[in-house]
Amino acid sequence: MTQTVQLGPLVLSLPLLMGIAAFLIAGWTGRRLGKDQAAEVDRQLLRTVLVGLVVARLAFVVQFRDAYLKSPLGILDIRDGGWHAAIGVGAALAYAGVVLVRRAALRKPLAAAVAMGAGVWLAGALVLSANTPDDVRMPQLALPAIDGTTVALSSYEGRPTVVNLWATWCPPCQREMPMLYAAQRSRPDVNFVFLNQGESAQQVVAYLRRSGLALQNVLLDGRSEAGVALGHRALPTTLFFDARGRLVDTRQGELSEASLAERLGTLSPTTQKR
């Protein structure tokens, strides 16, 4: 099951939409039960969510502090998807618990709102998980490289592989590319493969020269076959395969050095050929 919904040129993340829906339903529940306290229930529910998000972000920043110390303003750029979900959820529940203890009038509506929101989110997560294949593998595609040769994606099996779907016209692709280039140079134990979506070799080569990026493993996916096979149409999308060619993680949207390091940690360290 694809993790996105496409509305014309707009590609929306299903987990994000699920989170928004859970928050809206939680708010509706709290207002309905809160009656005269409806406005205060709304405020406390919003604060609960904000506490969770802030703590989740700070926990991630602390975990990957070396990367963020190089560029401190990156701490504020949440587009990189860097969150420590478990700690954030724990902080949100702790804050809600304190409010429930101190504010007797809010106990019933706020507790119901939090429970309803958590229930909707959990149900959505279970549906997505149940409809996501357990064993997604590297697409069996052979694609042209910018030097004119043809490369089978299966040839990268044998060591962990990062596959980046990108295009030269995509601003977040452009922003993350220097970081991915640096990672390709510093991590020879990992294959970094750049699948350009829908552009010609001339366009790609011109862009790389302009940008001063001497990337290796740049392939042309003119018909976006890899994205279709894997169920991902948003750009940029980065897919993380273990040494056996199995998909273990996906990032839709821009990566930072820290969020890349987090996902590289999920890959098997083995580089042995099968």
One Martini backbone bead per residue (centre of mass of N, CA, C, O) as a GRO file, in nm:
protein
  274
    1MET     BB    1   0.095   0.036   0.024
    2THR     BB    2   0.076   0.354  -0.015
    3GLN     BB    3   0.198   0.662   0.167
    4THR     BB    4   0.023   0.823  -0.052
    5VAL     BB    5  -0.149   1.119  -0.182
    6GLN     BB    6  -0.280   1.233  -0.496
    7LEU     BB    7  -0.338   1.593  -0.582
    8GLY     BB    8  -0.229   1.623  -0.849
    9PRO     BB    9   0.071   1.784  -0.767
   10LEU     BB   10  -0.006   1.676  -0.484
   11VAL     BB   11   0.177   1.514  -0.213
   12LEU     BB   12   0.054   1.311   0.051
   13SER     BB   13   0.088   1.200   0.370
   14LEU     BB   14  -0.067   0.960   0.547
   15PRO     BB   15   0.048   0.995   0.837
   16LEU     BB   16  -0.015   1.298   0.847
   17LEU     BB   17  -0.321   1.280   0.797
   18MET     BB   18  -0.371   1.100   1.043
   19GLY     BB   19  -0.279   1.304   1.258
   20ILE     BB   20  -0.480   1.527   1.190
   21ALA     BB   21  -0.736   1.359   1.234
   22ALA     BB   22  -0.684   1.290   1.532
   23PHE     BB   23  -0.685   1.585   1.634
   24LEU     BB   24  -0.970   1.666   1.536
   25ILE     BB   25  -1.127   1.444   1.689
   26ALA     BB   26  -1.026   1.520   1.969
   27GLY     BB   27  -1.142   1.807   1.970
   28TRP     BB   28  -1.437   1.731   1.930
   29THR     BB   29  -1.463   1.561   2.187
   30GLY     BB   30  -1.383   1.781   2.394
   31ARG     BB   31  -1.608   1.988   2.321
   32ARG     BB   32  -1.855   1.806   2.369
   33LEU     BB   33  -1.778   1.741   2.680
   34GLY     BB   34  -1.693   2.034   2.795
   35LYS     BB   35  -1.850   2.279   2.708
   36ASP     BB   36  -1.764   2.530   2.910
   37GLN     BB   37  -1.453   2.394   2.865
   38ALA     BB   38  -1.373   2.386   2.562
   39ALA     BB   39  -1.144   2.594   2.531
   40GLU     BB   40  -0.952   2.460   2.743
   41VAL     BB   41  -0.931   2.188   2.608
   42ASP     BB   42  -0.803   2.289   2.349
   43ARG     BB   43  -0.549   2.408   2.477
   44GLN     BB   44  -0.446   2.145   2.616
   45LEU     BB   45  -0.430   1.975   2.362
   46LEU     BB   46  -0.226   2.152   2.213
   47ARG     BB   47  -0.006   2.139   2.432
   48THR     BB   48   0.036   1.836   2.423
   49VAL     BB   49   0.137   1.827   2.132
   50LEU     BB   50   0.370   2.032   2.159
   51VAL     BB   51   0.529   1.882   2.372
   52GLY     BB   52   0.580   1.629   2.203
   53LEU     BB   53   0.727   1.767   1.963
   54VAL     BB   54   0.956   1.912   2.114
   55VAL     BB   55   1.075   1.663   2.260
   56ALA     BB   56   1.124   1.492   2.008
   57ARG     BB   57   1.324   1.690   1.882
   58LEU     BB   58   1.531   1.720   2.114
   59ALA     BB   59   1.606   1.421   2.133
   60PHE     BB   60   1.722   1.406   1.847
   61VAL     BB   61   1.935   1.630   1.871
   62VAL     BB   62   2.094   1.498   2.099
   63GLN     BB   63   2.163   1.232   1.951
   64PHE     BB   64   2.265   1.437   1.685
   65ARG     BB   65   2.459   1.682   1.774
   66ASP     BB   66   2.703   1.684   1.581
   67ALA     BB   67   2.542   1.767   1.329
   68TYR     BB   68   2.406   2.033   1.450
   69LEU     BB   69   2.670   2.189   1.528
   70LYS     BB   70   2.742   2.262   1.229
   71SER     BB   71   2.410   2.356   1.210
   72PRO     BB   72   2.201   2.501   1.426
   73LEU     BB   73   1.954   2.585   1.240
   74GLY     BB   74   1.864   2.284   1.185
   75ILE     BB   75   1.687   2.247   1.437
   76LEU     BB   76   1.438   2.416   1.298
   77ASP     BB   77   1.438   2.203   1.056
   78ILE     BB   78   1.168   1.980   1.026
   79ARG     BB   79   1.197   1.862   0.727
   80ASP     BB   80   1.392   1.608   0.813
   81GLY     BB   81   1.233   1.412   1.023
   82GLY     BB   82   1.341   1.469   1.331
   83TRP     BB   83   1.230   1.216   1.560
   84HIS     BB   84   1.134   1.101   1.896
   85ALA     BB   85   0.855   0.939   1.943
   86ALA     BB   86   0.854   0.799   2.223
   87ILE     BB   87   0.932   1.049   2.389
   88GLY     BB   88   0.704   1.233   2.293
   89VAL     BB   89   0.466   1.062   2.394
   90GLY     BB   90   0.552   1.059   2.689
   91ALA     BB   91   0.538   1.367   2.732
   92ALA     BB   92   0.242   1.409   2.657
   93LEU     BB   93   0.122   1.219   2.873
   94ALA     BB   94   0.247   1.363   3.115
   95TYR     BB   95   0.108   1.633   3.076
   96ALA     BB   96  -0.183   1.529   3.079
   97GLY     BB   97  -0.164   1.408   3.364
   98VAL     BB   98  -0.119   1.672   3.518
   99VAL     BB   99  -0.381   1.809   3.432
  100LEU     BB  100  -0.577   1.591   3.546
  101VAL     BB  101  -0.490   1.631   3.842
  102ARG     BB  102  -0.534   1.960   3.862
  103ARG     BB  103  -0.807   1.942   3.660
  104ALA     BB  104  -1.107   1.827   3.726
  105ALA     BB  105  -1.292   1.959   3.493
  106LEU     BB  106  -1.099   1.811   3.255
  107ARG     BB  107  -1.090   1.503   3.276
  108LYS     BB  108  -1.305   1.391   3.088
  109PRO     BB  109  -1.257   1.550   2.816
  110LEU     BB  110  -0.945   1.509   2.794
  111ALA     BB  111  -0.929   1.204   2.817
  112ALA     BB  112  -1.114   1.150   2.573
  113ALA     BB  113  -0.949   1.300   2.362
  114VAL     BB  114  -0.684   1.144   2.391
  115ALA     BB  115  -0.805   0.863   2.342
  116MET     BB  116  -0.924   0.919   2.063
  117GLY     BB  117  -0.668   1.011   1.917
  118ALA     BB  118  -0.503   0.753   1.977
  119GLY     BB  119  -0.701   0.554   1.845
  120VAL     BB  120  -0.698   0.667   1.557
  121TRP     BB  121  -0.393   0.646   1.512
  122LEU     BB  122  -0.365   0.341   1.569
  123ALA     BB  123  -0.561   0.240   1.356
  124GLY     BB  124  -0.413   0.362   1.113
  125ALA     BB  125  -0.142   0.219   1.161
  126LEU     BB  126  -0.256  -0.070   1.131
  127VAL     BB  127  -0.359  -0.042   0.843
  128LEU     BB  128  -0.091   0.030   0.711
  129SER     BB  129   0.064  -0.220   0.810
  130ALA     BB  130  -0.131  -0.440   0.685
  131ASN     BB  131  -0.080  -0.296   0.378
  132THR     BB  132   0.226  -0.367   0.412
  133PRO     BB  133   0.475  -0.516   0.291
  134ASP     BB  134   0.728  -0.716   0.434
  135ASP     BB  135   0.887  -0.784   0.135
  136VAL     BB  136   1.070  -0.543   0.006
  137ARG     BB  137   1.242  -0.506  -0.297
  138MET     BB  138   1.450  -0.461  -0.528
  139PRO     BB  139   1.410  -0.363  -0.824
  140GLN     BB  140   1.386  -0.527  -1.149
  141LEU     BB  141   1.607  -0.312  -1.289
  142ALA     BB  142   1.729  -0.154  -1.595
  143LEU     BB  143   1.941   0.134  -1.618
  144PRO     BB  144   2.059   0.421  -1.728
  145ALA     BB  145   2.342   0.590  -1.739
  146ILE     BB  146   2.519   0.888  -1.793
  147ASP     BB  147   2.744   0.705  -1.963
  148GLY     BB  148   2.545   0.471  -2.122
  149THR     BB  149   2.504   0.257  -1.940
  150THR     BB  150   2.379  -0.048  -1.791
  151VAL     BB  151   2.195  -0.093  -1.477
  152ALA     BB  152   2.136  -0.313  -1.225
  153LEU     BB  153   2.001  -0.297  -0.917
  154SER     BB  154   2.095  -0.585  -0.821
  155SER     BB  155   2.410  -0.511  -0.820
  156TYR     BB  156   2.390  -0.376  -0.517
  157GLU     BB  157   2.395  -0.621  -0.387
  158GLY     BB  158   2.588  -0.688  -0.067
  159ARG     BB  159   2.509  -0.397   0.027
  160PRO     BB  160   2.416  -0.127   0.146
  161THR     BB  161   2.133   0.082   0.016
  162VAL     BB  162   2.085   0.408  -0.128
  163VAL     BB  163   1.782   0.544  -0.269
  164ASN     BB  164   1.743   0.833  -0.479
  165LEU     BB  165   1.470   1.033  -0.557
  166TRP     BB  166   1.504   1.271  -0.832
  167ALA     BB  167   1.537   1.628  -0.936
  168THR     BB  168   1.647   1.931  -1.065
  169TRP     BB  169   1.361   2.096  -0.994
  170CYS     BB  170   1.398   2.012  -0.687
  171PRO     BB  171   1.464   2.180  -0.403
  172PRO     BB  172   1.511   1.952  -0.184
  173CYS     BB  173   1.707   1.798  -0.360
  174GLN     BB  174   1.921   2.023  -0.375
  175ARG     BB  175   1.973   2.050  -0.064
  176GLU     BB  176   2.059   1.734  -0.011
  177MET     BB  177   2.291   1.660  -0.215
  178PRO     BB  178   2.558   1.743  -0.069
  179MET     BB  179   2.516   1.544   0.167
  180LEU     BB  180   2.506   1.285  -0.007
  181TYR     BB  181   2.785   1.323  -0.132
  182ALA     BB  182   2.940   1.311   0.136
  183ALA     BB  183   2.840   1.026   0.211
  184GLN     BB  184   2.956   0.877  -0.033
  185ARG     BB  185   3.257   0.945   0.043
  186SER     BB  186   3.243   0.838   0.364
  187ARG     BB  187   3.063   0.558   0.265
  188PRO     BB  188   3.187   0.277   0.113
  189ASP     BB  189   2.982   0.060   0.257
  190VAL     BB  190   2.773   0.231   0.083
  191ASN     BB  191   2.526   0.259  -0.142
  192PHE     BB  192   2.474   0.535  -0.371
  193VAL     BB  193   2.167   0.598  -0.545
  194PHE     BB  194   2.066   0.799  -0.836
  195LEU     BB  195   1.727   0.852  -0.937
  196ASN     BB  196   1.624   0.997  -1.202
  197GLN     BB  197   1.315   1.176  -1.284
  198GLY     BB  198   1.242   1.234  -1.624
  199GLU     BB  199   1.536   1.290  -1.740
  200SER     BB  200   1.807   1.378  -1.903
  201ALA     BB  201   2.139   1.348  -1.931
  202GLN     BB  202   2.194   1.648  -1.996
  203GLN     BB  203   2.051   1.770  -1.752
  204VAL     BB  204   2.208   1.623  -1.530
  205VAL     BB  205   2.499   1.699  -1.606
  206ALA     BB  206   2.460   2.005  -1.593
  207TYR     BB  207   2.382   2.017  -1.294
  208LEU     BB  208   2.635   1.880  -1.170
  209ARG     BB  209   2.838   2.087  -1.278
  210ARG     BB  210   2.713   2.342  -1.148
  211SER     BB  211   2.730   2.201  -0.845
  212GLY     BB  212   2.990   2.018  -0.798
  213LEU     BB  213   2.889   1.701  -0.853
  214ALA     BB  214   3.059   1.378  -0.825
  215LEU     BB  215   2.865   1.149  -0.884
  216GLN     BB  216   2.769   0.826  -0.821
  217ASN     BB  217   2.524   0.637  -0.942
  218VAL     BB  218   2.371   0.765  -1.203
  219LEU     BB  219   2.032   0.730  -1.292
  220LEU     BB  220   1.769   0.674  -1.544
  221ASP     BB  221   1.412   0.729  -1.473
  222GLY     BB  222   1.202   0.816  -1.714
  223ARG     BB  223   0.923   0.642  -1.596
  224SER     BB  224   0.920   0.591  -1.286
  225GLU     BB  225   0.950   0.278  -1.204
  226ALA     BB  226   1.048   0.272  -0.910
  227GLY     BB  227   0.819   0.432  -0.780
  228VAL     BB  228   0.594   0.241  -0.868
  229ALA     BB  229   0.706  -0.024  -0.741
  230LEU     BB  230   0.722   0.129  -0.437
  231GLY     BB  231   0.499   0.365  -0.393
  232HIS     BB  232   0.667   0.641  -0.493
  233ARG     BB  233   0.619   1.000  -0.596
  234ALA     BB  234   0.775   1.167  -0.421
  235LEU     BB  235   0.988   1.463  -0.396
  236PRO     BB  236   1.193   1.335  -0.217
  237THR     BB  237   1.308   0.987  -0.209
  238THR     BB  238   1.435   0.755   0.042
  239LEU     BB  239   1.592   0.432   0.023
  240PHE     BB  240   1.650   0.144   0.245
  241PHE     BB  241   1.881  -0.118   0.194
  242ASP     BB  242   1.994  -0.406   0.244
  243ALA     BB  243   2.224  -0.652   0.151
  244ARG     BB  244   1.956  -0.825   0.037
  245GLY     BB  245   1.740  -0.607  -0.085
  246ARG     BB  246   1.578  -0.491   0.162
  247LEU     BB  247   1.337  -0.295   0.283
  248VAL     BB  248   1.375  -0.079   0.593
  249ASP     BB  249   1.345   0.226   0.478
  250THR     BB  250   1.177   0.559   0.463
  251ARG     BB  251   1.203   0.890   0.297
  252GLN     BB  252   0.978   1.157   0.274
  253GLY     BB  253   1.186   1.391   0.190
  254GLU     BB  254   1.404   1.571   0.353
  255LEU     BB  255   1.740   1.549   0.439
  256SER     BB  256   1.975   1.512   0.690
  257GLU     BB  257   2.246   1.418   0.849
  258ALA     BB  258   2.085   1.303   1.089
  259SER     BB  259   1.854   1.143   0.937
  260LEU     BB  260   2.055   0.967   0.788
  261ALA     BB  261   2.201   0.839   1.031
  262GLU     BB  262   1.954   0.701   1.146
  263ARG     BB  263   1.897   0.515   0.892
  264LEU     BB  264   2.175   0.379   0.870
  265GLY     BB  265   2.134   0.225   1.148
  266THR     BB  266   1.923   0.007   1.006
  267LEU     BB  267   2.153  -0.120   0.863
  268SER     BB  268   2.335  -0.363   0.758
  269PRO     BB  269   2.688  -0.414   0.789
  270THR     BB  270   2.705  -0.602   0.575
  271THR     BB  271   2.925  -0.694   0.266
  272GLN     BB  272   2.834  -0.963   0.177
  273LYS     BB  273   2.808  -1.180  -0.058
  274ARG     BB  274   2.579  -1.424  -0.180
   0.00000   0.00000   0.00000
